[in-house]
């Protein structure tokens, strides 16, 4: 049972990484008003953060000094290496790259530390997480790198793991409600790229903030539920098991793929390839052509990681010493 659980969660990781690569490829098509990209950007980073929170339970039990050192090696070293490399190799502006280069790793690092500090408070973890999230929402610059928005999903992932027995009991109901809401959100055009959360948004557009929060959560639950369902349906068939095993293997290298796609997709492909007209039709370009390119690039990045990871210095500097 444990192996099946890990397998379908690795498939979720693969799906999340695939969505990142596909989403970034839409920058190439300047003439397209993509509806697919909007939906992807409404939940793909919340999905990643939910997964990170789910797998954070052991890390959040160690002393904060130990956690800080561990996450510096795993997250901040790749951040520094990627920032230096993009400035030197790709000619990116220093200020731009310091802020934007592999930004998600910086946000994840902050979420780990904030959650660990919150756990030191001698109150139920659900309460301390809620209080720390509210503090992030109201303090100035809490929305930097979307920390205050994504921290919510990190906490939810942790709580789902902590109370997974109860979660498993109601997972079908949660999936059905999430699917219903997410479909409604897509039809009503609520599924859009997430806005920065600041006091202006909270005070003047609280409903927009709540919808954005729920769309990110419901979209994440839908993807997780679909991946679990796919494993249950096809995981016992020889061909299906072989394909799913391969995709799950790709999902174990998300950090490396995220780093490599920064260079291959964000700093190379989309910087130098620009189209000002759609191919065949807008629907074909939106639903088939760009997703196909993004999918191919995702696998290319994966194989680059597998080829370069055995090189110790590259693994330490860019992949966080991933084993």
MARPABA-638273 format. One line per 3 residues: number of its first residue (from 1); their letters; for each residue x, y negated, z of C-alpha. Coordinates in pm, whole numbers. Layout:
N
NUM) a) X,Y,Z | ...
***
This chain:
323
1) xxx) 0,0,0 | 283,-239,86 | 453,-174,-249
4) xxx) 131,-246,-442 | 90,-570,-247 | 441,-686,-327
7) xxx) 399,-586,-690 | 87,-792,-753 | 230,-1090,-565
10) xxx) 538,-1073,-789 | 294,-1081,-1081 | 144,-1396,-928
13) xxx) 493,-1547,-909 | 548,-1463,-1275 | 215,-1623,-1367
16) xxx) 299,-1938,-1172 | 639,-1965,-1341 | 485,-1902,-1681
19) xxx) 240,-2187,-1621 | 530,-2419,-1531 | 713,-2339,-1855
22) xxx) 399,-2370,-2066 | 296,-2694,-1896 | 634,-2855,-1960
25) xxx) 624,-2760,-2328 | 321,-2981,-2391 | 551,-3283,-2376
28) xxx) 669,-3191,-2727 | 325,-3245,-2881 | 263,-3618,-2859
31) xxx) -45,-3621,-3082 | -238,-3372,-2870 | -481,-3459,-2593
34) xxx) -449,-3125,-2420 | -724,-2987,-2201 | -517,-2679,-2114
37) xxx) -230,-2883,-1974 | -466,-3076,-1749 | -603,-2754,-1601
40) xxx) -255,-2606,-1553 | -132,-2917,-1373 | -433,-2917,-1141
43) xxx) -318,-2607,-953 | 16,-2458,-1065 | 230,-2637,-803
46) xxx) -24,-2571,-525 | -9,-2204,-629 | 369,-2201,-598
49) xxx) 357,-2369,-258 | 86,-2133,-135 | 311,-1839,-226
52) xxx) 611,-2000,-56 | 407,-2051,260 | 286,-1692,249
55) xxx) 643,-1561,242 | 770,-1811,501 | 659,-1628,816
58) xxx) 1001,-1481,902 | 1190,-1798,817 | 968,-2006,1046
61) xxx) 1048,-1784,1343 | 1423,-1855,1348 | 1576,-2160,1527
64) xxx) 1553,-2478,1322 | 1933,-2505,1293 | 1948,-2155,1140
67) xxx) 1659,-2240,908 | 1824,-2566,804 | 2153,-2396,711
70) xxx) 1976,-2114,527 | 1752,-2343,323 | 2040,-2581,249
73) xxx) 2222,-2292,82 | 1911,-2161,-93 | 1748,-2490,-199
76) xxx) 1965,-2799,-154 | 2283,-2657,-309 | 2095,-2586,-637
79) xxx) 1941,-2935,-612 | 2283,-3100,-590 | 2433,-2877,-860
82) xxx) 2144,-2936,-1100 | 2145,-3310,-1039 | 2519,-3339,-1110
85) xxx) 2490,-3113,-1415 | 2198,-3302,-1568 | 2368,-3637,-1519
88) xxx) 2696,-3512,-1667 | 2564,-3286,-1945 | 2230,-3434,-2039
91) xxx) 2299,-3801,-1976 | 2014,-3846,-1733 | 1999,-4161,-1525
94) xxx) 2145,-4110,-1178 | 1847,-4258,-993 | 1601,-4066,-1207
97) xxx) 1776,-3735,-1153 | 1833,-3784,-781 | 1457,-3818,-738
100) xxx) 1314,-3601,-1014 | 1562,-3323,-1087 | 1422,-2989,-960
103) xxx) 1196,-3196,-734 | 994,-2899,-616 | 1296,-2753,-434
106) xxx) 1331,-3075,-235 | 963,-3071,-147 | 982,-2706,-44
109) xxx) 1284,-2779,176 | 1093,-3058,351 | 787,-2835,400
112) xxx) 998,-2566,568 | 1147,-2813,815 | 820,-2992,893
115) xxx) 640,-2663,950 | 920,-2535,1172 | 912,-2851,1385
118) xxx) 533,-2819,1410 | 569,-2464,1540 | 771,-2589,1836
121) xxx) 459,-2756,1974 | 298,-2527,2231 | -42,-2524,2065
124) xxx) -212,-2282,1823 | -25,-2295,1493 | -339,-2389,1298
127) xxx) -378,-2702,1510 | -13,-2804,1492 | -10,-2755,1117
130) xxx) -324,-2967,1084 | -178,-3244,1299 | 150,-3245,1108
133) xxx) -38,-3260,777 | -252,-3553,896 | 66,-3729,1010
136) xxx) 213,-3684,661 | -104,-3824,504 | -103,-4147,704
139) xxx) 267,-4232,737 | 425,-4456,472 | 598,-4266,189
142) xxx) 442,-3937,300 | 344,-3881,-62 | 703,-3892,-187
145) xxx) 760,-3591,-414 | 400,-3490,-331 | 516,-3359,8
148) xxx) 197,-3453,194 | -23,-3294,-73 | 171,-2969,-121
151) xxx) 241,-2922,250 | -128,-2836,290 | -85,-2534,60
154) xxx) 236,-2428,232 | 50,-2419,563 | -244,-2236,409
157) xxx) -11,-1972,266 | 146,-1920,607 | -193,-1895,778
160) xxx) -323,-1649,518 | -26,-1425,592 | -62,-1466,968
163) xxx) -431,-1382,964 | -422,-1150,665 | -643,-888,829
166) xxx) -933,-1131,845 | -841,-1274,507 | -852,-929,346
169) xxx) -1200,-875,491 | -1337,-1183,315 | -1106,-1195,14
172) xxx) -1374,-1089,-237 | -1614,-1356,-114 | -1336,-1615,-116
175) xxx) -1239,-1518,-470 | -1598,-1542,-595 | -1656,-1883,-434
178) xxx) -1319,-2008,-563 | -1392,-1882,-914 | -1733,-2048,-916
181) xxx) -1596,-2380,-792 | -1297,-2374,-1028 | -1515,-2304,-1331
184) xxx) -1742,-2592,-1229 | -1434,-2814,-1181 | -1305,-2732,-1529
187) xxx) -1646,-2792,-1689 | -1688,-3121,-1501 | -1332,-3227,-1589
190) xxx) -1228,-3238,-1224 | -929,-3019,-1300 | -666,-3283,-1376
193) xxx) -300,-3345,-1291 | -273,-3423,-920 | -254,-3789,-818
196) xxx) -4,-3907,-562 | -171,-3902,-222 | -136,-4231,-37
199) xxx) -352,-4447,187 | -502,-4618,-117 | -631,-4285,-250
202) xxx) -749,-4171,93 | -933,-4492,176 | -1084,-4584,-162
205) xxx) -1119,-4244,-330 | -1161,-3984,-52 | -1392,-3768,-266
208) xxx) -1134,-3759,-545 | -873,-3650,-291 | -1096,-3372,-156
211) xxx) -1182,-3247,-505 | -813,-3250,-599 | -732,-3051,-284
214) xxx) -1008,-2796,-346 | -928,-2756,-715 | -566,-2675,-629
217) xxx) -671,-2422,-366 | -949,-2257,-567 | -731,-2232,-879
220) xxx) -457,-2066,-673 | -697,-1814,-519 | -841,-1733,-862
223) xxx) -497,-1655,-1006 | -405,-1440,-704 | -735,-1253,-723
226) xxx) -706,-1192,-1098 | -350,-1059,-1061 | -460,-823,-785
229) xxx) -753,-706,-998 | -527,-647,-1299 | -297,-432,-1087
232) xxx) -590,-228,-959 | -730,-171,-1309 | -411,-109,-1506
235) xxx) -151,-28,-1241 | -221,344,-1246 | -192,383,-1623
238) xxx) 151,467,-1759 | 172,188,-2018 | -4,-63,-1795
241) xxx) 220,20,-1501 | 529,-21,-1719 | 420,-362,-1849
244) xxx) 311,-490,-1509 | 633,-367,-1352 | 833,-563,-1610
247) xxx) 635,-882,-1553 | 662,-841,-1176 | 1039,-810,-1213
250) xxx) 1045,-1146,-1391 | 845,-1286,-1099 | 1129,-1206,-858
253) xxx) 1354,-1460,-1032 | 1132,-1768,-1012 | 1391,-1993,-846
256) xxx) 1648,-1916,-1113 | 1397,-1953,-1396 | 1281,-2285,-1253
259) xxx) 1639,-2412,-1252 | 1721,-2284,-1602 | 1400,-2422,-1754
262) xxx) 1500,-2762,-1618 | 1793,-2758,-1860 | 1642,-2559,-2147
265) xxx) 1288,-2701,-2155 | 1277,-3030,-1967 | 1622,-3168,-2056
268) xxx) 1678,-3011,-2398 | 1373,-2880,-2584 | 1120,-3147,-2493
271) xxx) 1377,-3427,-2509 | 1482,-3348,-2866 | 1172,-3188,-3020
274) xxx) 877,-3420,-3071 | 575,-3357,-3294 | 331,-3626,-3394
277) xxx) 74,-3397,-3552 | -107,-3081,-3447 | -54,-2742,-3611
280) xxx) -355,-2603,-3801 | -597,-2753,-3548 | -599,-2916,-3207
283) xxx) -757,-2606,-3051 | -494,-2375,-3202 | -211,-2601,-3086
286) xxx) -359,-2640,-2739 | -466,-2282,-2669 | -220,-2078,-2878
289) xxx) 82,-2255,-3023 | 219,-2443,-2719 | 139,-2160,-2473
292) xxx) 322,-1919,-2705 | 631,-2141,-2712 | 619,-2181,-2334
295) xxx) 585,-1805,-2285 | 882,-1733,-2510 | 1090,-1994,-2329
298) xxx) 994,-1844,-1992 | 1138,-1508,-2097 | 1444,-1673,-2251
301) xxx) 1510,-1848,-1920 | 1465,-1519,-1736 | 1726,-1344,-1948
304) xxx) 1964,-1637,-1905 | 1928,-1596,-1529 | 1988,-1221,-1548
307) xxx) 2299,-1274,-1762 | 2449,-1547,-1546 | 2346,-1438,-1198
310) xxx) 2630,-1182,-1162 | 2874,-1473,-1192 | 2914,-1553,-823
313) xxx) 2985,-1926,-849 | 2685,-1982,-1077 | 2463,-1778,-849
316) xxx) 2567,-1979,-543 | 2551,-2321,-706 | 2236,-2286,-915
319) xxx) 2035,-1989,-789 | 2080,-2025,-415 | 2276,-1701,-385
322) xx) 1976,-1497,-499 | 2027,-1123,-468
***
